[in-house]
């Protein structure tokens, strides 16, 4: 059986992928009540997830020509991210 060595204080390397997406950057600029129109459903999910990380509550609706995603105030009693 191989010996397992436990090591301490080994630094974690930086991630090799881009850590910020364009949707995180968009969500960071949004204020309560702002909305963004997107053209496909995969963008809806990405933007909603990014908005949720800001502590706001995302909401989406299908509109002419695509979808609209809002950044709303958290519901009363909802814990912000």
Secondary structure, 3 states (H helix, E strand, C coil): CCCCCCCCCCCCCCCCCCCCCHHHHHHHHCCCCCEEEECCHHHHHHHHHHHHHCCCEEEEEEECCEEEEEEECCCCCCCCC
